[in-house]
Each structure stands twice: as C-alpha cells, then as structure tokens.
Amino acid sequence: MIHDPAAYARSVGLDPAKLPRHVAVIMDGNGRWARTQGKERVEGHARGAKSVDDVTEECCRLGVGQLTLYCFSSENWKRPQPELEFLMALLKQYLLQERAKILRQNIRFAVIGRRDGLSADVLAEIDENVRLTRENTGLTLCLAINYGSRGEIVDAVKAIAGRVRRGELDPAAIDEDAISASLYTAGMPDPDLLIRTAGEMRVSNYLLWQISYAELWVTPRFWPEFGVELLHDALRDFARRERRFGGLTTAGSN
C-alpha cells in the first residue's frame, strides 16, 4: 500500500495544506530531564535519541520537506570531557544504527556545521550517510553538529571575500541571495517553524539568518519528553498563525 502523507495528516487532525515545509528544532533539556529522574546527564542524551527517532518518523509520515535538529553546538565543547566523549559515541552509534532505516524511509541525510574537532571516525560515518542518501527524495534530515550561526556567518563572509578577491564577484552584486548561497544551508529552504523545548526563550546562536521569518513555538517539556503528540500540537499552532513576512493582511491590520 502506497503511503499518502496528506491523508495521514488529515487522519491525525492536521491540514496538509498548512504544514510547514521546514521544521527546525532546538532540542533542549536532556540533562535537566535526567536530573528529574535521578539519572546521570548522559542518560538524558540517550533518551533524547528516542525523541529524535520518533519526530523524524512522524515528519516522514506527514510529508514534511525538511527537519533540522540542533544536535551539538560549537559552544558545547565547554562541557565536561566524559560527557563530550559520550555524546560523540552516541552520535556515531546513531549514524550507524539508523542508516538502514534512513535508507528505507527515503530520507536524504545532511549535516551543517564545522568539521574541525570532530573525530575521523565520526566524520567518516557522516560522509557515508550523506553519500548513500544523496539521491533520496523524501524528508531531508539535517543535523546541526559543531554548529554556531555566528561562525557560519563568519565563514560565509570569508567565502564571499575570497570570491571578490579572485575577481569572481563584484562587491556591488552582494545581496541576500549571495549570502544565503554562502551559508552551510545553501540550497535548503529557510525554516517555517522553530520548535524549542525546555521552556527557554532564546534562539541560542541557531540559524540566525535563516529563521528571520520563522514562527517560534516553545514548550516547557524537556526534549526526552517530546514526541508525536507535542509535535502535532506545534503543527496545529503553526497552522493557526498568520504569516505576513513584514507586510499587512488583506484587511490592512498592523
């Protein structure tokens, strides 16, 4: 039986015409969830991987175009070494264990962020997942790893400056499109919806350029508690929003 994303969306009370094309998520609260359970912080990260799996599968079922997950920020290197080692091991395990499922679900795998600091074995698994899924046509699953938006913008400026220096680009021709094309997310649509867990009211150096007109949805629930029902809540709320992109409604309201 061929899966019909629109029919599935309607079956769970969602309007397929009002789903976001691109959902970005700041997955926060793994450590705090672990503390509330009397567990070590690393157990929160392990449980958070289950939420990643659940949300990814549901976005596939709904026909969402892209899901971008903030997995590891460039600031996260400040964490204790044992936690960093666990996170890198968990990432490698995820890349290996989920590979067959990613292929089966026709997911196109992508990663944004700097490669510096990541181990050779983690980079090899990232590259293999990207290679194997390059021709897939379903959900784009993009992981932000060793990512910081200010660093991304710095790298984009350097790339543009290099093109100008080589005579490939006239400075007068630098516009928003030129900058977007120089970011890690070049060729990807900007997020329509940004979800943040754990109740924090900040964007934490995440996709600063790309979320200029994204709708924000924040839940007090920790990421390990986030699943299909909360995802549906966020999508229903998004469908009720009136996106004006700096303009006015047809009624001319402010």
C-alpha positions in Angstrom: 0.0 0.0 0.0 1.4 3.4 -1.0 1.6 5.9 1.9 -0.4 9.1 1.4 1.0 11.8 3.6 -1.9 14.2 3.0 -4.4 11.5 4.0 -2.3 10.6 7.1 -2.1 14.3 8.1 -5.9 14.6 7.9 -6.3 11.4 9.9 -4.5 13.0 12.9 -6.3 16.3 12.7 -3.8 18.3 10.7 -4.4 20.3 7.5 -1.8 19.1 4.9 -2.0 22.4 3.1 -0.9 24.3 6.3 2.0 22.1 7.3 5.5 23.8 7.4 7.8 22.9 4.7 10.8 23.0 7.0 10.8 22.4 10.8 13.9 23.3 12.9 14.3 22.1 16.5 16.4 23.2 19.4 16.5 20.0 21.4 17.0 21.3 25.0 16.6 19.8 28.4 18.2 16.4 28.2 20.4 17.0 31.3 17.5 18.5 33.3 15.2 15.7 32.4 17.8 13.2 33.7 18.1 15.1 37.0 14.4 14.9 37.5 14.6 11.2 37.0 17.5 10.8 39.4 19.8 9.8 36.5 23.1 10.9 35.1 23.1 13.6 32.4 24.3 11.2 29.8 21.1 9.1 30.2 19.1 12.1 29.2 21.1 12.3 26.0 20.4 8.6 25.3 16.7 9.1 26.0 16.7 12.2 23.7 17.8 10.0 20.8 14.5 8.2 21.1 12.7 11.5 20.6 14.8 12.2 17.5 13.7 8.9 16.1 10.0 9.5 16.8 9.9 13.0 15.5 11.9 12.0 12.3 9.5 9.2 11.6 6.4 11.3 12.1 7.8 14.1 9.8 8.3 11.4 7.2 4.7 10.2 7.6 3.4 13.8 7.3 5.4 14.6 4.2 7.4 17.5 5.8 10.1 18.5 3.5 13.0 19.1 6.0 13.7 18.6 9.6 16.8 20.3 11.0 17.9 19.3 14.5 20.4 21.3 16.7 22.4 18.3 17.9 25.7 19.8 19.1 26.6 23.5 19.2 30.0 24.9 18.8 29.7 26.1 22.4 29.0 22.6 23.7 32.8 21.8 23.6 32.9 23.5 27.0 31.1 20.6 28.6 32.9 18.0 30.8 35.1 15.7 28.8 33.3 12.5 29.9 30.0 14.0 28.6 31.6 15.0 25.3 33.0 11.5 24.8 29.6 10.1 25.5 27.9 12.5 23.0 30.4 11.6 20.3 30.0 7.9 20.9 26.2 8.4 20.8 26.4 10.3 17.6 28.5 7.6 15.9 26.1 4.9 17.2 23.1 6.8 15.8 24.8 7.3 12.4 25.5 3.6 12.2 22.3 2.2 13.7 19.9 4.5 11.8 21.5 4.1 8.4 19.3 1.2 7.2 16.1 2.9 8.5 17.1 6.2 6.8 17.6 4.4 3.5 14.3 2.5 3.9 12.4 5.7 4.6 13.9 7.5 1.5 15.4 10.2 3.8 18.1 12.5 2.4 20.7 13.0 5.1 22.6 16.2 5.6 24.9 17.8 8.2 25.7 21.5 8.8 28.5 22.9 11.0 32.3 22.9 11.1 34.1 19.7 10.7 37.0 20.8 12.9 37.1 19.0 16.2 35.1 16.0 15.1 36.9 12.7 15.1 37.8 11.0 11.9 35.5 8.0 12.6 32.5 10.3 13.2 33.3 12.3 10.0 33.5 9.0 8.1 30.1 7.9 9.2 28.6 11.3 8.4 30.1 11.3 4.9 28.9 7.7 4.3 25.3 8.6 5.3 25.4 11.7 3.1 26.8 9.6 0.2 24.3 6.8 0.5 21.2 9.0 0.6 22.3 11.7 -1.9 19.7 10.6 -4.4 16.8 10.1 -1.9 13.7 12.2 -2.5 11.9 12.1 0.9 12.4 14.1 4.0 15.8 15.9 4.3 17.1 15.2 7.8 19.7 17.8 8.6 21.8 17.6 11.8 23.5 20.7 13.1 26.7 19.3 14.6 29.5 21.5 15.9 27.3 24.3 14.6 27.1 28.0 15.6 25.3 30.6 13.5 27.8 33.4 14.1 30.6 31.1 13.0 28.5 30.1 9.9 28.1 33.8 9.0 31.8 34.4 9.5 32.6 31.5 7.2 30.1 32.9 4.6 31.7 36.4 4.8 35.2 34.8 4.3 33.9 32.8 1.3 32.4 35.9 -0.3 35.5 37.9 0.4 37.6 35.2 -1.3 35.3 35.4 -4.4 35.7 39.2 -4.5 39.5 38.9 -4.2 39.7 36.4 -7.0 37.6 38.7 -9.2 34.7 36.2 -9.3 32.2 38.6 -7.6 31.6 42.3 -7.9 31.1 43.7 -4.4 28.1 45.7 -5.7 26.4 42.3 -6.6 26.5 41.0 -3.0 22.9 40.7 -1.9 20.8 38.5 0.4 20.8 35.7 -2.2 24.6 35.8 -2.4 24.9 35.5 1.4 22.3 32.7 1.6 24.2 30.8 -1.1 27.4 31.0 1.0 25.9 29.6 4.2 26.1 26.0 5.3 22.4 25.7 4.4 22.8 26.8 0.8 20.1 25.2 -1.4 17.8 24.5 1.6 14.6 26.3 2.3 14.5 28.6 5.4 12.7 27.1 8.4 9.0 27.9 8.6 8.7 26.7 12.2 11.3 26.7 15.0 10.5 24.5 18.0 12.3 24.8 21.3 11.9 22.5 24.2 12.6 23.1 28.0 10.9 26.5 28.1 13.9 28.6 27.2 13.0 31.8 25.4 16.1 32.3 23.3 17.5 31.0 19.9 21.0 30.1 21.2 23.0 31.0 18.1 20.9 28.7 15.9 20.1 29.6 12.2 20.1 33.3 13.0 20.0 34.3 9.3 17.6 31.5 8.3 14.9 32.0 11.0 14.2 35.7 10.2 10.6 34.9 9.5 10.1 31.5 11.2 7.3 31.0 13.6 8.5 30.2 17.1 6.9 27.5 19.3 8.2 26.9 22.8 7.2 24.1 25.2 8.3 23.7 28.8 8.6 20.0 28.3 12.2 18.6 28.1 13.4 17.1 24.8 13.3 13.5 26.1 9.6 14.0 26.8 8.9 15.4 23.3 7.1 13.0 20.9 4.4 12.8 18.3 1.6 14.4 20.3 3.7 17.5 21.1 4.8 17.7 17.5 1.2 17.7 16.4 0.5 20.5 18.9 3.2 22.6 17.4 2.0 21.9 13.9 -1.6 22.8 14.8 -0.5 26.0 16.4 1.6 26.8 13.3 -1.4 26.3 11.1 -3.3 28.9 13.0 -0.6 31.6 12.6 -1.0 34.4 10.1 2.4 34.8 8.4 2.8 38.3 7.0 6.6 38.4 6.4 6.6 42.1 7.4 3.6 43.0 5.3 0.0 43.6 6.1 -3.0 41.3 6.0 -5.6 41.7 3.3 -7.7 43.6 5.9 -4.8 46.0 6.4 -4.2 45.3 10.1 -1.0 46.1 11.8 
